[in-house]
Amino acid sequence: MVAPAETYLAFLHDLGRSPHTIRGYASDLALWFEFLQQTQRRWDEAVMSDLAAFSAYLRRTNRARPQPDTVIVHPAGVVRSARSCQRALSAVFGFYDHHSQTPLSVALNRSRQQRQHTRQHASRTRRHPLGVKVSHAIPQSLTGEELAMVLAAPPRYRDRLLLALMGLNGLRVGGALGLRHADLSLRRQELRVVPRSDNANGARAKRWNVLTVPLHPMVADLYADYLEYEYGELDCDYVFVNLWGGQIGQPLSYDSVRSLIAKTTHATGIGFTAHTLRHTFATTLRRGGAPMEVVSELLGHSSVTTTRQTYVHTTVEDLRERLSHVEGWSGIHA
């Protein structure tokens, strides 16, 4: 237990940050304090040079290979991605912002003030002096055939429904795990994503207001079959609950979803994550001709810019398809 870190994490909890965000920051702060222990530096005496060294340390290590000078016969895999490094640094920045009287927090604030002085637009943003450049890689997306295989692989209706909500309705895993029966209407063919902070499984919809979207027909059919053949007479508000193991009737956990995805990957040979399913939903809509504004609303984004930058990207295949309709393009020769 590291008291200063616990104080900051409790502060994030009080602000209403999602459990997923808090878990990620806790893991990143653990890296920082492990680094400080290795360099024999007190957390409240750290300076900018320590943060720079930590940034370099992050880029050349990963969880499987924590010591940069350790020789491993079988490589542990690639080092941390730039995005993972940036998140870890952001956690440290936030931590020192909270403990604002340490030398490092003072140095960070001074650096921000200098940048604000030289950049007029910086007054509206909070750029970090040691930020890591993150490339905008195109997220993974499944083909229609792959998505069909993934949704058909689980032997139980409950698990198919869970994957379908992410792949066909674009829900985040937190939003799906927090669903109550009152949130789905088969009569109106509607689905509501309701932000709740009291879910027993810690699930959290990443939004502040209720989102109502059309229910995909296949999702509606799977939900009806799930209620009739598996859910039965169980008296519980949650849609996704333990039915064959653990404490019956308790809502499914994030670990249960990770286990389901691992089993489905093994059964189909198709590697994917919960976010892959959500991105597949967005990409399928966009390629089908749905306007960006519609895709953004269905995903529950507050800005179309977020949708465009984060989820929907143009690939070489998309460009090739568009060029095939340009008269004379394929006939151009040197």
matplotlib code that plots the C-alpha trace (Angstrom):
import matplotlib.pyplot as plt

x = [0.0, 1.4, -0.5, 0.0, -1.1, -4.1, -5.1, -5.0, -7.0, -9.6, -9.7, -10.4, -13.2, -14.8, -14.7, -16.7, -14.0, -14.8, -13.4, -11.6, -9.8, -8.9, -7.5, -5.4, -4.0, -3.3, -1.3, 0.6, 1.4, 2.7, 5.2, 6.3, 6.8, 8.7, 11.0, 11.5, 12.4, 14.9, 16.5, 16.3, 14.4, 11.6, 8.4, 8.2, 11.8, 11.5, 12.5, 12.1, 15.2, 13.6, 10.5, 12.6, 14.4, 11.1, 9.8, 12.9, 12.4, 8.8, 9.8, 12.3, 10.5, 7.2, 5.4, 7.0, 10.5, 10.5, 14.3, 15.8, 19.2, 17.9, 18.9, 16.0, 16.6, 13.1, 12.1, 9.2, 7.6, 7.5, 8.1, 5.3, 3.4, 3.7, 0.0, 0.7, 3.7, 1.7, -1.1, 1.5, 3.0, -0.5, -1.1, 2.1, 1.2, -2.2, -0.8, 1.6, -1.1, -3.0, 0.1, 0.9, 3.6, 6.4, 9.4, 8.2, 4.7, 6.2, 8.5, 5.6, 3.5, 6.4, 6.9, 3.2, 3.3, 6.3, 4.5, 1.4, 3.4, 4.8, 1.6, -1.6, -3.8, -2.1, -4.2, -7.1, -5.1, -2.8, 0.2, 2.7, 6.4, 7.5, 4.7, 5.3, 4.3, 1.5, 1.0, -2.6, -2.7, -5.9, -7.6, -8.3, -11.7, -13.2, -14.7, -18.3, -17.4, -15.2, -17.8, -20.4, -18.0, -17.3, -21.0, -21.8, -19.0, -20.2, -22.6, -24.8, -27.3, -26.0, -22.5, -23.6, -25.8, -23.0, -20.7, -23.5, -24.3, -20.7, -20.4, -23.9, -24.9, -21.5, -21.7, -18.6, -18.1, -18.9, -22.2, -23.1, -22.3, -24.3, -27.5, -30.7, -33.8, -35.6, -33.0, -34.1, -37.5, -38.4, -41.7, -40.1, -36.9, -34.9, -31.8, -30.8, -27.3, -27.8, -24.8, -24.9, -22.2, -23.7, -23.4, -22.4, -19.8, -18.2, -19.3, -19.5, -20.9, -18.5, -21.0, -22.9, -26.4, -28.7, -28.2, -31.1, -30.4, -32.3, -31.9, -30.3, -32.8, -30.3, -29.6, -33.4, -33.7, -30.8, -32.2, -35.6, -33.9, -31.7, -34.7, -36.7, -34.0, -31.4, -32.5, -35.7, -37.4, -34.3, -35.3, -32.5, -32.4, -29.1, -29.1, -25.8, -25.5, -23.8, -26.0, -23.6, -20.9, -19.9, -22.7, -25.8, -27.6, -24.6, -23.7, -20.9, -17.5, -14.9, -12.8, -15.7, -15.8, -12.0, -12.4, -15.2, -13.2, -10.2, -12.3, -13.9, -10.5, -9.3, -12.4, -12.4, -8.7, -9.7, -7.9, -10.0, -10.9, -14.1, -13.0, -12.4, -16.1, -17.1, -14.8, -16.1, -19.6, -18.5, -16.5, -19.3, -21.8, -19.4, -18.5, -22.2, -22.8, -24.0, -23.2, -20.5, -23.0, -25.2, -22.3, -21.2, -24.7, -25.0, -21.6, -22.6, -19.8, -20.1, -18.3, -18.2, -14.4, -13.9, -15.6, -13.6, -10.2, -10.7, -12.8, -13.4, -10.3, -9.8, -7.8, -6.0, -8.9, -11.4, -9.4, -9.1, -12.9, -13.5, -11.0, -12.6, -15.5, -13.4, -13.6, -10.2, -8.2, -7.4, -6.5, -3.7, -0.4, 3.2]
y = [0.0, 3.4, 6.0, 9.0, 6.9, 5.6, 9.2, 10.2, 7.1, 7.8, 11.4, 10.0, 7.8, 10.7, 12.6, 9.8, 8.4, 5.0, 1.9, 0.9, 4.3, 4.0, 0.5, 1.6, 4.6, 2.3, 0.0, 2.9, 4.5, 1.1, 1.3, 4.8, 3.8, 0.6, 2.8, 5.2, 2.3, 1.0, 4.4, 5.0, 8.2, 9.4, 10.2, 13.7, 14.5, 13.5, 16.1, 16.5, 14.4, 11.5, 11.8, 11.8, 8.7, 7.0, 7.9, 6.1, 3.2, 2.8, 2.7, -0.1, -2.4, -4.2, -6.2, -9.5, -7.9, -5.3, -5.0, -3.4, -5.0, -8.5, -11.0, -13.4, -16.4, -16.3, -12.7, -11.5, -9.7, -6.1, -3.3, -1.0, 0.9, 4.6, 4.9, 2.8, 5.0, 8.1, 6.8, 6.0, 9.5, 11.0, 9.0, 10.4, 14.0, 13.7, 12.3, 15.2, 17.7, 16.3, 16.5, 20.0, 21.0, 18.6, 19.7, 17.7, 19.2, 22.7, 21.9, 20.6, 23.6, 25.9, 24.1, 24.4, 28.1, 28.6, 26.7, 28.7, 31.9, 30.8, 29.2, 31.2, 28.2, 26.3, 28.2, 25.9, 22.7, 21.0, 19.7, 17.6, 18.5, 14.9, 13.6, 10.6, 10.9, 8.4, 7.4, 7.1, 3.4, 2.0, -0.1, -3.7, -4.5, -7.9, -8.7, -9.6, -13.3, -13.2, -11.4, -14.0, -16.8, -15.0, -14.5, -18.1, -19.7, -19.6, -22.5, -20.4, -17.7, -15.4, -15.3, -14.8, -12.0, -10.3, -10.4, -9.3, -6.2, -5.1, -6.2, -5.3, -2.5, -1.0, -1.1, -0.9, -3.8, -1.7, -0.6, -4.2, -5.6, -2.8, -3.5, -4.1, -5.8, -2.5, -1.1, -3.4, -3.2, -5.9, -4.2, -0.9, -2.5, -0.1, -0.3, 2.2, 2.6, 4.1, 5.5, 3.9, 4.2, 1.5, -1.7, -4.6, -5.8, -2.4, -2.0, 1.6, 3.1, 5.7, 8.5, 11.0, 10.8, 8.1, 6.9, 5.3, 3.5, 1.0, -2.6, -4.7, -7.5, -10.3, -8.9, -8.8, -12.5, -13.6, -11.7, -13.4, -16.9, -16.1, -15.3, -18.3, -21.0, -20.0, -17.1, -18.8, -17.8, -16.2, -13.0, -10.4, -7.0, -7.6, -9.0, -10.7, -12.9, -16.1, -19.1, -22.1, -21.2, -18.9, -17.3, -17.8, -14.6, -12.4, -10.0, -11.0, -9.5, -8.0, -11.1, -13.2, -11.2, -11.6, -15.4, -15.5, -13.7, -15.9, -19.0, -17.6, -16.7, -20.3, -21.8, -19.6, -18.8, -15.1, -12.8, -9.9, -7.8, -6.2, -2.9, -4.7, -5.6, -2.0, -0.7, -3.4, -2.0, 1.5, 0.6, -1.6, 1.3, 3.7, 1.5, 0.8, 4.5, 5.7, 9.4, 10.1, 12.0, 8.9, 6.6, 9.1, 9.2, 5.4, 5.1, 7.7, 10.1, 13.8, 14.9, 13.7, 14.5, 11.8, 9.3, 10.3, 10.3, 7.3, 4.7, 5.3, 5.4, 5.0, 1.9, 1.1, -1.2, 1.6, 3.9, 1.1, 0.6, 4.3, 4.6, 1.7, 4.0, 6.8, 6.7, 6.1, 5.6, 1.9, 2.7, 5.1, 3.6, 5.0]
z = [0.0, -1.1, 0.8, -1.6, -4.5, -2.6, -1.7, -5.4, -6.5, -3.9, -5.2, -8.7, -7.3, -5.6, -8.9, -10.5, -12.7, -14.1, -12.3, -15.5, -15.6, -11.9, -12.4, -15.3, -13.3, -10.3, -12.6, -14.1, -10.7, -9.5, -12.4, -11.3, -7.7, -8.7, -10.8, -7.9, -5.7, -8.2, -8.4, -4.7, -5.0, -2.7, -4.6, -3.1, -4.1, -7.7, -10.3, -14.1, -14.8, -13.0, -15.1, -18.3, -17.1, -16.3, -19.8, -21.3, -18.9, -20.1, -23.8, -23.3, -20.9, -20.6, -17.9, -19.0, -19.0, -16.2, -16.0, -19.1, -18.5, -18.0, -20.7, -21.6, -23.8, -25.2, -26.0, -23.9, -26.9, -28.0, -25.6, -24.5, -27.1, -27.3, -26.2, -23.1, -22.3, -22.7, -20.4, -17.7, -17.9, -17.8, -14.6, -13.0, -14.2, -12.6, -9.4, -9.0, -9.9, -6.9, -4.7, -5.9, -3.5, -4.5, -6.6, -9.6, -9.6, -9.3, -12.3, -14.3, -13.6, -14.5, -17.8, -18.6, -17.9, -20.2, -23.0, -22.5, -22.9, -26.2, -27.6, -27.5, -27.9, -25.1, -22.6, -23.5, -23.4, -20.9, -22.8, -21.0, -21.3, -21.7, -23.7, -26.0, -29.7, -30.4, -34.0, -35.1, -36.1, -37.6, -35.0, -35.8, -37.5, -38.3, -41.7, -42.0, -42.3, -39.2, -37.1, -38.1, -37.0, -33.7, -32.9, -33.7, -31.8, -28.1, -27.3, -25.0, -25.9, -23.1, -24.5, -28.1, -26.9, -25.1, -28.1, -30.4, -28.3, -28.9, -32.5, -33.8, -31.5, -30.7, -26.9, -24.8, -22.5, -19.4, -20.9, -21.8, -18.4, -16.7, -18.7, -16.8, -18.3, -18.2, -20.6, -23.5, -25.1, -27.6, -28.4, -29.3, -30.6, -28.5, -26.3, -23.6, -22.2, -18.7, -16.7, -13.2, -10.5, -8.3, -10.4, -8.3, -10.8, -11.1, -14.7, -15.9, -19.0, -20.3, -20.5, -18.4, -20.0, -21.2, -24.8, -26.6, -29.9, -32.2, -31.2, -33.9, -35.0, -34.3, -30.8, -30.2, -31.3, -29.1, -26.1, -26.5, -26.8, -23.8, -21.6, -22.7, -22.8, -20.2, -17.9, -17.0, -13.7, -12.2, -10.4, -11.1, -12.7, -14.5, -18.0, -17.8, -14.8, -13.6, -14.5, -14.6, -12.2, -9.3, -7.3, -9.4, -10.2, -9.6, -12.6, -14.9, -14.3, -16.7, -16.1, -17.4, -20.6, -21.0, -20.5, -23.1, -25.7, -25.1, -25.5, -28.7, -30.1, -29.4, -31.0, -34.2, -34.6, -34.8, -32.5, -31.2, -28.2, -27.0, -28.6, -31.9, -31.9, -31.3, -34.0, -36.4, -35.8, -36.6, -39.6, -41.0, -40.8, -42.4, -45.3, -45.7, -46.4, -42.9, -42.4, -39.9, -37.7, -37.5, -36.6, -33.9, -32.4, -32.3, -30.6, -28.1, -28.8, -27.8, -30.9, -34.5, -34.4, -31.8, -34.1, -37.1, -35.3, -33.1, -34.8, -38.5, -40.7, -44.4, -45.4, -48.6, -49.5, -49.0, -51.2, -53.9, -53.8, -54.3, -57.1, -58.9, -59.6, -60.9, -64.7, -66.4, -63.2, -63.8, -67.4, -66.6, -67.7, -67.7]

ax = plt.figure().add_subplot(projection="3d")
ax.plot(x, y, z, "-o")
ax.set_aspect("equal")
plt.show()
